Amino acid sequence: MTVEVKICGLDRAEAVDAAIECGARYTGFVFYPPSPRNLTSERAATLTSRVPSSVIKVGLFVDPTDVAIDAVLALNALDMIQLHGSETPERVAEVKRRTGRAVMKAIKIASADDVASAAAYYSVADRILFDALAPASMANALPGGNALRFDWMLLNGLAVPLPWMLAGGLTADNLAEAIRLTKAPAADVSSGVEDKPGVKSLDKIRAFLTAAQKI
């Protein structure tokens, strides 16, 4: 199977270029101030402008206001909005209507009940992202990009009526196993291609995309 890849949290021009050159289908840019991967609208514009139209540009937001989204879209021609917070189905539908962009909703997973909660978004989102839910005991946990994986068997045999992605603790070394167990058609990686939080490794980006191409 062909596995599409999203490299998220891109932080500098060299990382964007490496992702594109090595075959990433999606490029992800974070607009969430507490994150070490956060970008201002102006800084993001210097990066998103490097992405060709053949590669999908995704903006990650966490429970954003309309003003926050509009400020980013004013300078960045994003193709998709990723909502990675506690947004309700109604809010997902509203963001899609207001912006005219495709919307991907992140579902954070720790149990089978969390997987089941995704069904509420099937009629309003364009895509689902299954990510790991950070435990309450984890200090300074972010909504995503914590290098945590969940039990991939929770997705084994799951029928999802929308395009979907797998995220959470993925690396070049475990990607093949993750895809084998979940049958995910796409993978989203951030911390797994970093030297430290918020600093992408060009070598790890290349290795991850090479691993995806071998599946």
Backbone hydrogen bonds in HBPLUS format (Angstrom, degrees):
<---DONOR---> <-ACCEPTOR-->    atom                        ^
c    i                          cat <-CA-CA->   ^        H-A-AA   ^      H-
h    n   atom  resd res      DA  || num        DHA   H-A  angle D-A-AA Bond
n    s   type  num  typ     dist DA aas  dist angle  dist       angle   num
A0004-GLU N   A0185-PRO O   3.16 MM 181  6.53 160.7  2.20 149.0 144.3     1
A0187-ALA N   A0004-GLU O   2.83 MM 183  6.32 152.5  1.90 154.6 162.0     2
A0025-ARG N   A0005-VAL O   2.97 MM  20  5.56 140.4  2.13 143.8 156.2     3
A0026-TYR N   A0005-VAL O   3.10 MM  21  6.29 152.9  2.17 151.8 148.9     4
A0006-LYS N   A0187-ALA O   2.81 MM 181  6.21 153.7  1.88 158.8 164.9     5
A0189-VAL N   A0006-LYS O   2.99 MM 183  6.37 164.4  2.01 173.4 175.6     6
A0007-ILE N   A0026-TYR O   3.19 MM  19  6.47 155.3  2.26 149.0 144.2     7
A0028-GLY N   A0007-ILE O   2.81 MM  21  5.85 155.9  1.87 151.8 144.9     8
A0008-CYS N   A0189-VAL O   2.88 MM 181  5.93 173.3  1.89 159.3 160.9     9
A0010-LEU N   A0028-GLY O   3.06 MM  18  6.20 162.8  2.10 166.9 165.3    10
A0015-ALA N   A0012-ARG O   3.08 MM   3  5.49 124.5  2.40 107.1 120.4    11
A0016-VAL N   A0012-ARG O   3.11 MM   4  6.47 158.9  2.16 154.8 161.3    12
A0017-ASP N   A0013-ALA O   2.90 MM   4  6.13 166.8  1.91 158.1 161.5    13
A0018-ALA N   A0014-GLU O   2.97 MM   4  6.12 154.9  2.03 141.2 148.0    14
A0019-ALA N   A0015-ALA O   3.00 MM   4  6.18 160.3  2.04 148.5 153.4    15
A0020-ILE N   A0016-VAL O   3.07 MM   4  6.31 163.3  2.09 153.2 157.3    16
A0021-GLU N   A0017-ASP O   2.87 MM   4  5.97 169.8  1.88 154.2 157.6    17
A0022-CYS N   A0018-ALA O   3.06 MM   4  6.02 145.2  2.18 142.7 150.3    18
A0024-ALA N   A0019-ALA O   2.90 MM   5  5.32 164.3  1.92 160.1 155.4    19
A0023-GLY N   A0020-ILE O   3.20 MM   3  5.38 165.0  2.23 107.3 111.7    20
A0056-ILE N   A0025-ARG O   3.02 MM  31  6.32 155.7  2.08 158.4 150.6    21
A0027-THR N   A0056-ILE O   2.84 MM  29  6.21 159.1  1.88 166.9 170.0    22
A0058-VAL N   A0027-THR O   2.83 MM  31  6.01 166.7  1.85 172.4 173.7    23
A0029-PHE N   A0058-VAL O   2.88 MM  29  6.21 152.5  1.96 159.5 168.5    24
A0060-LEU N   A0029-PHE O   2.80 MM  31  6.01 168.1  1.81 155.5 159.0    25
A0039-LEU N   A0030-VAL O   2.90 MM   9  6.03 140.1  2.06 155.6 161.8    26
A0031-PHE N   A0060-LEU O   2.86 MM  29  5.78 159.6  1.90 158.8 162.5    27
A0035-SER N   A0032-TYR O   2.87 MM   3  5.73 160.9  1.90 137.8 143.6    28
A0038-ASN N   A0035-SER O   3.14 MM   3  5.24 165.0  2.17 111.0 112.3    29
A0044-ALA N   A0040-THR O   2.91 MM   4  6.04 166.7  1.92 154.3 158.5    30
A0045-ALA N   A0041-SER O   3.05 MM   4  6.18 147.0  2.16 139.4 147.7    31
A0046-THR N   A0043-ARG O   3.16 MM   3  5.53 134.5  2.38 105.1 116.0    32
A0047-LEU N   A0044-ALA O   2.84 MM   3  5.13 138.6  2.01 106.1 119.0    33
A0048-THR N   A0044-ALA O   2.75 MM   4  5.99 169.9  1.76 169.8 172.7    34
A0049-SER N   A0045-ALA O   3.24 MM   4  5.90 147.8  2.35 131.3 138.3    35
A0050-ARG N   A0047-LEU O   2.99 MM   3  5.48 158.2  2.04 113.1 120.1    36
A0051-VAL N   A0048-THR O   3.13 MM   3  5.41 161.3  2.17 109.1 115.0    37
A0055-VAL N   A0052-PRO O   3.05 MM   3  5.71 167.7  2.07 121.0 125.0    38
A0079-ASP N   A0057-LYS O   2.86 MM  22  5.22 151.1  1.95 137.0 146.7    39
A0080-MET N   A0057-LYS O   3.10 MM  23  6.36 147.4  2.21 158.6 158.7    40
A0059-GLY N   A0080-MET O   2.98 MM  21  6.43 159.4  2.03 155.3 158.7    41
A0082-GLN N   A0059-GLY O   2.76 MM  23  5.82 178.4  1.76 152.9 153.5    42
A0061-PHE N   A0082-GLN O   2.85 MM  21  6.08 166.8  1.86 173.9 173.9    43
A0084-HIS N   A0061-PHE O   2.85 MM  23  6.06 171.9  1.86 165.8 168.7    44
A0069-ILE N   A0065-THR O   3.21 MM   4  6.53 161.8  2.24 150.6 154.5    45
A0070-ASP N   A0066-ASP O   2.88 MM   4  6.05 168.6  1.90 155.4 159.0    46
A0071-ALA N   A0067-VAL O   2.99 MM   4  6.12 152.2  2.07 146.0 152.7    47
A0072-VAL N   A0068-ALA O   3.34 MM   4  6.59 151.7  2.43 141.8 147.9    48
A0073-LEU N   A0069-ILE O   2.96 MM   4  6.23 169.7  1.97 160.1 163.0    49
A0074-ALA N   A0070-ASP O   2.94 MM   4  5.99 135.9  2.14 142.4 152.8    50
A0075-LEU N   A0072-VAL O   3.12 MM   3  5.73 150.8  2.21 113.8 121.0    51
A0076-ASN N   A0072-VAL O   2.93 MM   4  5.91 133.3  2.15 146.4 160.5    52
A0078-LEU N   A0076-ASN O   2.93 MM   2  5.62 133.6  2.15 104.5  90.8    53
A0081-ILE N   A0102-ALA O   2.86 MM  21  6.29 160.5  1.90 157.4 162.1    54
A0104-MET N   A0081-ILE O   2.80 MM  23  6.14 161.6  1.83 151.4 157.0    55
A0083-LEU N   A0104-MET O   2.83 MM  21  6.21 161.1  1.87 167.4 174.0    56
A0106-ALA N   A0083-LEU O   2.99 MM  23  6.13 172.2  1.99 162.3 159.9    57
A0091-ARG N   A0088-THR O   3.07 MM   3  5.11 117.6  2.48  96.5 111.4    58
A0092-VAL N   A0088-THR O   3.00 MM   4  6.33 157.8  2.05 154.8 161.0    59
A0093-ALA N   A0089-PRO O   3.01 MM   4  6.26 163.0  2.04 150.0 153.8    60
A0094-GLU N   A0090-GLU O   2.97 MM   4  6.19 150.6  2.06 142.0 150.5    61
A0095-VAL N   A0091-ARG O   2.90 MM   4  6.14 162.8  1.93 154.9 158.2    62
A0096-LYS N   A0092-VAL O   3.05 MM   4  6.26 162.2  2.08 150.2 155.2    63
A0097-ARG N   A0093-ALA O   2.98 MM   4  6.17 157.4  2.03 145.1 151.4    64
A0098-ARG N   A0094-GLU O   2.84 MM   4  6.00 169.8  1.85 157.0 159.7    65
A0099-THR N   A0095-VAL O   3.02 MM   4  5.96 165.6  2.04 149.1 153.0    66
A0100-GLY N   A0096-LYS O   2.95 MM   4  5.52 145.3  2.07 138.0 146.6    67
A0126-ASP N   A0103-VAL O   2.86 MM  23  5.42 164.3  1.89 158.4 162.5    68
A0105-LYS N   A0127-ARG O   3.01 MM  22  6.49 154.4  2.07 157.4 153.2    69
A0129-LEU N   A0105-LYS O   2.94 MM  24  6.01 156.8  1.99 143.7 141.5    70
A0107-ILE N   A0129-LEU O   2.68 MM  22  5.96 163.9  1.71 170.7 170.9    71
A0131-ASP N   A0107-ILE O   2.96 MM  24  6.08 167.3  1.98 149.0 152.4    72
A0109-ILE N   A0131-ASP O   2.68 MM  22  5.91 164.5  1.70 154.9 158.4    73
A0133-LEU N   A0109-ILE O   3.02 MM  24  4.98 156.3  2.07 128.0 121.9    74
A0114-ASP N   A0111-SER O   3.10 MM   3  5.35 126.8  2.40 100.5 113.2    75
A0115-VAL N   A0111-SER O   3.33 MM   4  6.78 153.5  2.40 145.2 151.9    76
A0116-ALA N   A0112-ALA O   3.01 MM   4  6.31 158.1  2.06 149.6 155.3    77
A0117-SER N   A0113-ASP O   3.09 MM   4  6.34 135.0  2.30 139.2 150.6    78
A0117-SER N   A0114-ASP O   3.14 MM   3  5.14 130.2  2.40  94.2 107.5    79
A0118-ALA N   A0115-VAL O   3.15 MM   3  5.76 160.0  2.19 114.3 120.2    80
A0119-ALA N   A0116-ALA O   3.20 MM   3  5.97 157.9  2.25 119.6 124.0    81
A0120-ALA N   A0117-SER O   3.36 MM   3  6.05 154.1  2.43 115.7 120.2    82
A0121-TYR N   A0118-ALA O   2.89 MM   3  5.62 162.1  1.92 124.5 130.3    83
A0122-TYR N   A0119-ALA O   3.26 MM   3  5.27 159.3  2.30 104.2 110.2    84
A0124-VAL N   A0121-TYR O   3.12 MM   3  5.37 153.9  2.19 108.5 116.5    85
A0125-ALA N   A0121-TYR O   2.92 MM   4  5.66 167.5  1.93 164.8 163.9    86
A0128-ILE N   A0163-PRO O   3.11 MM  35  6.62 153.4  2.18 146.8 154.4    87
A0165-MET N   A0128-ILE O   2.86 MM  37  6.38 146.8  1.98 150.9 161.8    88
A0130-PHE N   A0165-MET O   2.98 MM  35  6.27 171.5  1.99 157.7 155.9    89
A0167-ALA N   A0130-PHE O   2.84 MM  37  5.94 145.7  1.96 174.9 165.3    90
A0138-MET N   A0135-PRO O   2.99 MM   3  5.50 165.7  2.02 117.7 122.4    91
A0154-LEU N   A0151-ASP O   2.99 MM   3  5.84 167.0  2.01 124.0 128.3    92
A0155-LEU N   A0152-TRP O   3.02 MM   3  5.74 161.1  2.05 118.9 124.2    93
A0156-ASN N   A0153-MET O   3.15 MM   3  4.86 151.0  2.23  94.9 103.8    94
A0158-LEU N   A0155-LEU O   3.00 MM   3  5.22 167.4  2.02 129.2 128.9    95
A0166-LEU N   A0186-ALA O   2.95 MM  20  6.33 150.2  2.04 138.0 144.6    96
A0188-ASP N   A0166-LEU O   2.82 MM  22  5.98 159.5  1.86 159.9 159.2    97
A0175-LEU N   A0171-THR O   3.06 MM   4  5.83 127.3  2.35 150.5 160.6    98
A0178-ALA N   A0174-ASN O   2.99 MM   4  6.22 162.1  2.03 156.3 161.9    99
A0179-ILE N   A0175-LEU O   2.97 MM   4  6.20 161.4  2.00 159.1 162.9   100
A0180-ARG N   A0176-ALA O   2.95 MM   4  6.09 152.8  2.03 143.4 151.6   101
A0181-LEU N   A0177-GLU O   3.02 MM   4  6.22 155.9  2.08 152.4 157.2   102
A0182-THR N   A0178-ALA O   3.04 MM   4  6.10 156.5  2.10 146.2 152.9   103
A0183-LYS N   A0179-ILE O   2.75 MM   4  4.94 147.2  1.85 135.1 142.6   104
A0193-VAL N   A0190-SER O   3.14 MM   3  5.78 168.0  2.15 119.0 122.4   105
A0194-GLU N   A0191-SER O   3.19 MM   3  5.16 143.0  2.34 120.5 114.2   106
A0201-SER N   A0193-VAL O   2.87 MM   8  5.71 171.8  1.88 141.2 141.6   107
A0195-ASP N   A0199-VAL O   2.94 MM   4  5.88 153.5  2.01 168.4 176.9   108
A0199-VAL N   A0196-LYS O   2.87 MM   3  5.44 161.8  1.90 153.1 151.2   109
A0205-ILE N   A0201-SER O   2.97 MM   4  6.20 152.9  2.05 149.1 156.6   110
A0206-ARG N   A0202-LEU O   3.05 MM   4  6.27 164.8  2.08 148.6 152.2   111
A0207-ALA N   A0203-ASP O   2.92 MM   4  6.13 155.8  1.98 144.1 151.3   112
A0208-PHE N   A0204-LYS O   2.93 MM   4  6.00 158.1  1.98 145.3 150.5   113
A0209-LEU N   A0205-ILE O   3.10 MM   4  6.30 168.6  2.11 153.6 156.3   114
A0210-THR N   A0206-ARG O   2.94 MM   4  6.08 148.6  2.04 144.4 153.7   115
A0211-ALA N   A0207-ALA O   2.93 MM   4  6.12 154.6  2.00 144.3 151.1   116
A0212-ALA N   A0208-PHE O   2.98 MM   4  6.30 151.8  2.07 147.1 154.8   117
A0213-GLN N   A0209-LEU O   3.11 MM   4  6.28 151.3  2.19 140.3 147.2   118
A0214-LYS N   A0210-THR O   3.23 MM   4  6.48 129.7  2.50 140.0 152.2   119
A0214-LYS N   A0211-ALA O   3.22 MM   3  5.26 139.5  2.39  96.5 107.6   120
A0215-ILE N   A0212-ALA O   3.24 MM   3  5.48 157.1  2.30 105.5 112.3   121
